[in-house]
Amino acid sequence: MKRTNQKQQAQEAKAPALIAYHVPERDKAPWTRIGAAWDHKDERGFTLQLNLVPVAAGRIVLREFDPKMIEEEEGAE
């Protein structure tokens, strides 16, 4: 049986506040979703979880979570 504490379970059930994307420096390059961020209960910070770390030059952009964008990303694959 897998052990988890209540904080981990609560965080997993909660939708992320922000989605992290890697944006390459070249023009019209596609954005790659690389992770998400959840806000803290005290609203003074975020927990950032990156599923991958970009090696190429570019920026990491955090955008508000929009369920419609996730559906569009999944449909594009």
A tleap script that builds the chain and sets N, CA, C and O, in Angstrom:
source leaprc.protein.ff14SB
mol = sequence {
  NMET LYS ARG THR ASN GLN LYS GLN GLN ALA
  GLN GLU ALA LYS ALA PRO ALA LEU ILE ALA
  TYR HIE VAL PRO GLU ARG ASP LYS ALA PRO
  TRP THR ARG ILE GLY ALA ALA TRP ASP HIE
  LYS ASP GLU ARG GLY PHE THR LEU GLN LEU
  ASN LEU VAL PRO VAL ALA ALA GLY ARG ILE
  VAL LEU ARG GLU PHE ASP PRO LYS MET ILE
  GLU GLU GLU GLU GLY ALA CGLU
}
set mol.1.N position { 0.840 -1.176 0.000 }
set mol.1.CA position { 0.000 0.000 0.000 }
set mol.1.C position { 0.888 1.244 0.000 }
set mol.1.O position { 1.840 1.338 0.775 }
set mol.2.N position { 0.573 2.175 -0.860 }
set mol.2.CA position { 1.357 3.398 -0.980 }
set mol.2.C position { 1.011 4.364 0.153 }
set mol.2.O position { -0.158 4.595 0.458 }
set mol.3.N position { 2.046 4.916 0.761 }
set mol.3.CA position { 1.838 5.895 1.830 }
set mol.3.C position { 1.813 7.294 1.238 }
set mol.3.O position { 2.669 7.650 0.428 }
set mol.4.N position { 0.840 8.075 1.639 }
set mol.4.CA position { 0.795 9.492 1.287 }
set mol.4.C position { 0.237 10.238 2.483 }
set mol.4.O position { -0.571 9.709 3.246 }
set mol.5.N position { 0.679 11.470 2.631 }
set mol.5.CA position { 0.106 12.246 3.726 }
set mol.5.C position { -1.045 13.099 3.192 }
set mol.5.O position { -1.245 13.196 1.981 }
set mol.6.N position { -1.790 13.707 4.092 }
set mol.6.CA position { -2.984 14.453 3.707 }
set mol.6.C position { -2.649 15.650 2.834 }
set mol.6.O position { -3.414 15.975 1.926 }
set mol.7.N position { -1.525 16.316 3.083 }
set mol.7.CA position { -1.146 17.473 2.278 }
set mol.7.C position { -0.911 17.069 0.827 }
set mol.7.O position { -1.347 17.768 -0.087 }
set mol.8.N position { -0.230 15.957 0.608 }
set mol.8.CA position { 0.016 15.491 -0.751 }
set mol.8.C position { -1.294 15.150 -1.446 }
set mol.8.O position { -1.476 15.487 -2.616 }
set mol.9.N position { -2.202 14.493 -0.752 }
set mol.9.CA position { -3.482 14.129 -1.343 }
set mol.9.C position { -4.286 15.368 -1.706 }
set mol.9.O position { -4.913 15.408 -2.765 }
set mol.10.N position { -4.278 16.378 -0.845 }
set mol.10.CA position { -5.014 17.606 -1.117 }
set mol.10.C position { -4.431 18.321 -2.326 }
set mol.10.O position { -5.177 18.841 -3.156 }
set mol.11.N position { -3.103 18.352 -2.434 }
set mol.11.CA position { -2.466 19.028 -3.555 }
set mol.11.C position { -2.758 18.301 -4.864 }
set mol.11.O position { -2.996 18.943 -5.887 }
set mol.12.N position { -2.742 16.987 -4.844 }
set mol.12.CA position { -2.990 16.217 -6.051 }
set mol.12.C position { -4.419 16.414 -6.558 }
set mol.12.O position { -4.648 16.385 -7.767 }
set mol.13.N position { -5.364 16.609 -5.674 }
set mol.13.CA position { -6.754 16.769 -6.064 }
set mol.13.C position { -7.049 18.172 -6.576 }
set mol.13.O position { -8.030 18.370 -7.294 }
set mol.14.N position { -6.232 19.136 -6.227 }
set mol.14.CA position { -6.453 20.530 -6.577 }
set mol.14.C position { -5.856 20.847 -7.946 }
set mol.14.O position { -4.726 20.457 -8.239 }
set mol.15.N position { -6.607 21.548 -8.775 }
set mol.15.CA position { -6.099 21.956 -10.088 }
set mol.15.C position { -4.981 22.978 -9.906 }
set mol.15.O position { -5.019 23.765 -8.960 }
set mol.16.N position { -3.994 22.980 -10.786 }
set mol.16.CA position { -2.908 23.948 -10.652 }
set mol.16.C position { -3.395 25.371 -10.907 }
set mol.16.O position { -4.338 25.589 -11.667 }
set mol.17.N position { -2.748 26.322 -10.272 }
set mol.17.CA position { -3.071 27.730 -10.485 }
set mol.17.C position { -2.418 28.237 -11.767 }
set mol.17.O position { -2.976 29.082 -12.467 }
set mol.18.N position { -1.229 27.712 -12.066 }
set mol.18.CA position { -0.466 28.155 -13.232 }
set mol.18.C position { 0.097 26.949 -13.973 }
set mol.18.O position { 0.378 25.912 -13.372 }
set mol.19.N position { 0.257 27.096 -15.275 }
set mol.19.CA position { 0.890 26.077 -16.104 }
set mol.19.C position { 2.221 26.649 -16.582 }
set mol.19.O position { 2.288 27.799 -17.015 }
set mol.20.N position { 3.280 25.845 -16.501 }
set mol.20.CA position { 4.620 26.272 -16.925 }
set mol.20.C position { 4.876 25.790 -18.352 }
set mol.20.O position { 4.649 24.625 -18.680 }
set mol.21.N position { 5.351 26.707 -19.190 }
set mol.21.CA position { 5.692 26.397 -20.577 }
set mol.21.C position { 7.126 26.821 -20.854 }
set mol.21.O position { 7.610 27.794 -20.276 }
set mol.22.N position { 7.809 26.095 -21.739 }
set mol.22.CA position { 9.102 26.536 -22.260 }
set mol.22.C position { 8.818 27.201 -23.594 }
set mol.22.O position { 8.155 26.627 -24.458 }
set mol.23.N position { 9.330 28.431 -23.756 }
set mol.23.CA position { 9.136 29.193 -24.985 }
set mol.23.C position { 10.504 29.415 -25.617 }
set mol.23.O position { 11.305 30.181 -25.082 }
set mol.24.N position { 10.794 28.757 -26.756 }
set mol.24.CA position { 12.087 28.936 -27.423 }
set mol.24.C position { 12.267 30.368 -27.917 }
set mol.24.O position { 11.295 31.105 -28.080 }
set mol.25.N position { 13.514 30.752 -28.152 }
set mol.25.CA position { 13.815 32.118 -28.589 }
set mol.25.C position { 13.451 32.375 -30.048 }
set mol.25.O position { 13.264 33.528 -30.437 }
set mol.26.N position { 13.347 31.328 -30.859 }
set mol.26.CA position { 13.068 31.550 -32.279 }
set mol.26.C position { 11.601 31.936 -32.495 }
set mol.26.O position { 10.726 31.566 -31.713 }
set mol.27.N position { 11.356 32.684 -33.568 }
set mol.27.CA position { 10.008 33.164 -33.884 }
set mol.27.C position { 9.056 32.018 -34.203 }
set mol.27.O position { 9.433 31.036 -34.842 }
set mol.28.N position { 7.832 32.161 -33.753 }
set mol.28.CA position { 6.737 31.226 -34.022 }
set mol.28.C position { 7.024 29.781 -33.619 }
set mol.28.O position { 6.435 28.853 -34.173 }
set mol.29.N position { 7.908 29.591 -32.676 }
set mol.29.CA position { 8.199 28.242 -32.173 }
set mol.29.C position { 7.064 27.813 -31.244 }
set mol.29.O position { 6.504 28.647 -30.533 }
set mol.30.N position { 6.725 26.540 -31.242 }
set mol.30.CA position { 5.641 26.086 -30.357 }
set mol.30.C position { 6.057 26.117 -28.886 }
set mol.30.O position { 7.215 25.873 -28.548 }
set mol.31.N position { 5.105 26.419 -28.033 }
set mol.31.CA position { 5.336 26.381 -26.599 }
set mol.31.C position { 5.192 24.936 -26.142 }
set mol.31.O position { 4.313 24.215 -26.616 }
set mol.32.N position { 6.047 24.515 -25.227 }
set mol.32.CA position { 6.003 23.156 -24.699 }
set mol.32.C position { 5.621 23.203 -23.228 }
set mol.32.O position { 6.278 23.867 -22.426 }
set mol.33.N position { 4.555 22.493 -22.881 }
set mol.33.CA position { 4.145 22.441 -21.474 }
set mol.33.C position { 5.165 21.604 -20.711 }
set mol.33.O position { 5.451 20.467 -21.086 }
set mol.34.N position { 5.717 22.178 -19.632 }
set mol.34.CA position { 6.768 21.482 -18.889 }
set mol.34.C position { 6.439 21.278 -17.416 }
set mol.34.O position { 7.198 20.622 -16.703 }
set mol.35.N position { 5.319 21.827 -16.947 }
set mol.35.CA position { 4.982 21.643 -15.543 }
set mol.35.C position { 3.801 22.492 -15.112 }
set mol.35.O position { 3.039 22.994 -15.939 }
set mol.36.N position { 3.661 22.645 -13.788 }
set mol.36.CA position { 2.543 23.391 -13.218 }
set mol.36.C position { 2.935 23.957 -11.859 }
set mol.36.O position { 3.927 23.544 -11.259 }
set mol.37.N position { 2.135 24.911 -11.385 }
set mol.37.CA position { 2.374 25.529 -10.078 }
set mol.37.C position { 1.061 25.603 -9.305 }
set mol.37.O position { 0.011 25.922 -9.861 }
set mol.38.N position { 1.145 25.302 -8.013 }
set mol.38.CA position { -0.006 25.367 -7.120 }
set mol.38.C position { 0.251 26.463 -6.098 }
set mol.38.O position { 1.364 26.605 -5.591 }
set mol.39.N position { -0.800 27.247 -5.795 }
set mol.39.CA position { -0.635 28.317 -4.812 }
set mol.39.C position { -0.664 27.755 -3.398 }
set mol.39.O position { -1.296 26.736 -3.121 }
set mol.40.N position { 0.039 28.452 -2.518 }
set mol.40.CA position { 0.078 28.077 -1.104 }
set mol.40.C position { -1.196 28.557 -0.418 }
set mol.40.O position { -1.838 29.505 -0.869 }
set mol.41.N position { -1.546 27.902 0.658 }
set mol.41.CA position { -2.752 28.283 1.404 }
set mol.41.C position { -2.690 29.731 1.873 }
set mol.41.O position { -3.706 30.426 1.890 }
set mol.42.N position { -1.490 30.189 2.257 }
set mol.42.CA position { -1.364 31.561 2.756 }
set mol.42.C position { -1.293 32.587 1.624 }
set mol.42.O position { -1.165 33.784 1.884 }
set mol.43.N position { -1.374 32.131 0.371 }
set mol.43.CA position { -1.390 32.985 -0.824 }
set mol.43.C position { -0.141 33.851 -0.960 }
set mol.43.O position { -0.198 34.936 -1.539 }
set mol.44.N position { 0.990 33.376 -0.426 }
set mol.44.CA position { 2.219 34.156 -0.493 }
set mol.44.C position { 3.278 33.484 -1.353 }
set mol.44.O position { 4.429 33.920 -1.376 }
set mol.45.N position { 2.899 32.425 -2.059 }
set mol.45.CA position { 3.873 31.733 -2.892 }
set mol.45.C position { 3.250 30.587 -3.659 }
set mol.45.O position { 2.044 30.347 -3.593 }
set mol.46.N position { 4.109 29.879 -4.395 }
set mol.46.CA position { 3.671 28.761 -5.224 }
set mol.46.C position { 4.624 27.587 -5.062 }
set mol.46.O position { 5.800 27.766 -4.744 }
set mol.47.N position { 4.110 26.394 -5.282 }
set mol.47.CA position { 4.934 25.201 -5.398 }
set mol.47.C position { 4.999 24.880 -6.881 }
set mol.47.O position { 3.969 24.672 -7.522 }
set mol.48.N position { 6.208 24.839 -7.425 }
set mol.48.CA position { 6.415 24.598 -8.851 }
set mol.48.C position { 6.885 23.168 -9.052 }
set mol.48.O position { 7.863 22.736 -8.442 }
set mol.49.N position { 6.189 22.438 -9.905 }
set mol.49.CA position { 6.581 21.074 -10.251 }
set mol.49.C position { 6.880 21.040 -11.741 }
set mol.49.O position { 5.991 21.246 -12.567 }
set mol.50.N position { 8.142 20.779 -12.082 }
set mol.50.CA position { 8.545 20.680 -13.481 }
set mol.50.C position { 8.681 19.215 -13.857 }
set mol.50.O position { 9.379 18.456 -13.185 }
set mol.51.N position { 8.017 18.823 -14.927 }
set mol.51.CA position { 8.108 17.454 -15.425 }
set mol.51.C position { 9.303 17.291 -16.348 }
set mol.51.O position { 9.782 16.180 -16.575 }
set mol.52.N position { 9.775 18.404 -16.873 }
set mol.52.CA position { 11.003 18.393 -17.636 }
set mol.52.C position { 11.646 19.753 -17.554 }
set mol.52.O position { 10.969 20.764 -17.366 }
set mol.53.N position { 12.962 19.777 -17.696 }
set mol.53.CA position { 13.720 21.019 -17.595 }
set mol.53.C position { 14.333 21.295 -18.962 }
set mol.53.O position { 15.089 20.471 -19.478 }
set mol.54.N position { 14.016 22.454 -19.560 }
set mol.54.CA position { 14.522 22.741 -20.901 }
set mol.54.C position { 16.038 22.917 -20.920 }
set mol.54.O position { 16.632 23.478 -19.999 }
set mol.55.N position { 16.643 22.422 -21.993 }
set mol.55.CA position { 18.081 22.569 -22.189 }
set mol.55.C position { 18.339 23.675 -23.209 }
set mol.55.O position { 19.342 24.383 -23.118 }
set mol.56.N position { 17.448 23.822 -24.166 }
set mol.56.CA position { 17.591 24.828 -25.218 }
set mol.56.C position { 17.344 26.228 -24.655 }
set mol.56.O position { 16.685 26.397 -23.629 }
set mol.57.N position { 17.889 27.219 -25.351 }
set mol.57.CA position { 17.688 28.607 -24.943 }
set mol.57.C position { 16.211 28.971 -25.048 }
set mol.57.O position { 15.498 28.478 -25.922 }
set mol.58.N position { 15.774 29.821 -24.163 }
set mol.58.CA position { 14.384 30.258 -24.162 }
set mol.58.C position { 13.980 30.725 -22.780 }
set mol.58.O position { 14.824 30.964 -21.916 }
set mol.59.N position { 12.681 30.850 -22.582 }
set mol.59.CA position { 12.132 31.325 -21.314 }
set mol.59.C position { 11.166 30.296 -20.756 }
set mol.59.O position { 10.634 29.465 -21.492 }
set mol.60.N position { 10.943 30.357 -19.451 }
set mol.60.CA position { 9.859 29.603 -18.834 }
set mol.60.C position { 8.763 30.617 -18.535 }
set mol.60.O position { 8.985 31.608 -17.840 }
set mol.61.N position { 7.580 30.349 -19.071 }
set mol.61.CA position { 6.440 31.246 -18.920 }
set mol.61.C position { 5.387 30.541 -18.075 }
set mol.61.O position { 5.067 29.376 -18.314 }
set mol.62.N position { 4.850 31.252 -17.087 }
set mol.62.CA position { 3.769 30.722 -16.253 }
set mol.62.C position { 2.473 31.419 -16.653 }
set mol.62.O position { 2.383 32.646 -16.639 }
set mol.63.N position { 1.469 30.615 -17.011 }
set mol.63.CA position { 0.175 31.149 -17.432 }
set mol.63.C position { -0.921 30.570 -16.545 }
set mol.63.O position { -0.787 29.463 -16.024 }
set mol.64.N position { -2.004 31.323 -16.377 }
set mol.64.CA position { -3.127 30.830 -15.588 }
set mol.64.C position { -3.660 29.539 -16.185 }
set mol.64.O position { -3.669 29.360 -17.403 }
set mol.65.N position { -4.103 28.641 -15.312 }
set mol.65.CA position { -4.660 27.359 -15.737 }
set mol.65.C position { -5.995 27.583 -16.432 }
set mol.65.O position { -6.869 28.271 -15.904 }
set mol.66.N position { -6.149 27.002 -17.617 }
set mol.66.CA position { -7.392 27.061 -18.380 }
set mol.66.C position { -7.676 25.654 -18.897 }
set mol.66.O position { -6.971 25.184 -19.790 }
set mol.67.N position { -8.683 24.970 -18.365 }
set mol.67.CA position { -8.955 23.593 -18.790 }
set mol.67.C position { -9.137 23.452 -20.299 }
set mol.67.O position { -8.824 22.401 -20.859 }
set mol.68.N position { -9.636 24.489 -20.963 }
set mol.68.CA position { -9.817 24.427 -22.420 }
set mol.68.C position { -8.482 24.272 -23.138 }
set mol.68.O position { -8.397 23.568 -24.145 }
set mol.69.N position { -7.444 24.922 -22.632 }
set mol.69.CA position { -6.124 24.819 -23.270 }
set mol.69.C position { -5.576 23.404 -23.154 }
set mol.69.O position { -4.927 22.922 -24.083 }
set mol.70.N position { -5.821 22.732 -22.041 }
set mol.70.CA position { -5.357 21.361 -21.854 }
set mol.70.C position { -6.036 20.451 -22.872 }
set mol.70.O position { -5.388 19.592 -23.469 }
set mol.71.N position { -7.344 20.637 -23.072 }
set mol.71.CA position { -8.074 19.835 -24.054 }
set mol.71.C position { -7.517 20.062 -25.456 }
set mol.71.O position { -7.391 19.115 -26.232 }
set mol.72.N position { -7.180 21.318 -25.788 }
set mol.72.CA position { -6.616 21.627 -27.101 }
set mol.72.C position { -5.255 20.965 -27.274 }
set mol.72.O position { -4.958 20.433 -28.344 }
set mol.73.N position { -4.423 20.994 -26.229 }
set mol.73.CA position { -3.102 20.368 -26.295 }
set mol.73.C position { -3.226 18.867 -26.519 }
set mol.73.O position { -2.493 18.293 -27.324 }
set mol.74.N position { -4.149 18.232 -25.810 }
set mol.74.CA position { -4.332 16.788 -25.948 }
set mol.74.C position { -4.872 16.437 -27.323 }
set mol.74.O position { -4.531 15.389 -27.872 }
set mol.75.N position { -5.703 17.290 -27.883 }
set mol.75.CA position { -6.252 17.050 -29.212 }
set mol.75.C position { -5.221 17.209 -30.306 }
set mol.75.O position { -5.357 16.610 -31.373 }
set mol.76.N position { -4.177 18.015 -30.062 }
set mol.76.CA position { -3.129 18.260 -31.057 }
set mol.76.C position { -2.149 17.106 -31.148 }
set mol.76.O position { -1.439 16.991 -32.147 }
set mol.77.N position { -2.084 16.247 -30.139 }
set mol.77.CA position { -1.118 15.142 -30.128 }
set mol.77.C position { -1.553 13.998 -30.994 }
set mol.77.O position { -0.848 12.994 -31.090 }
savepdb mol mol.pdb
quit
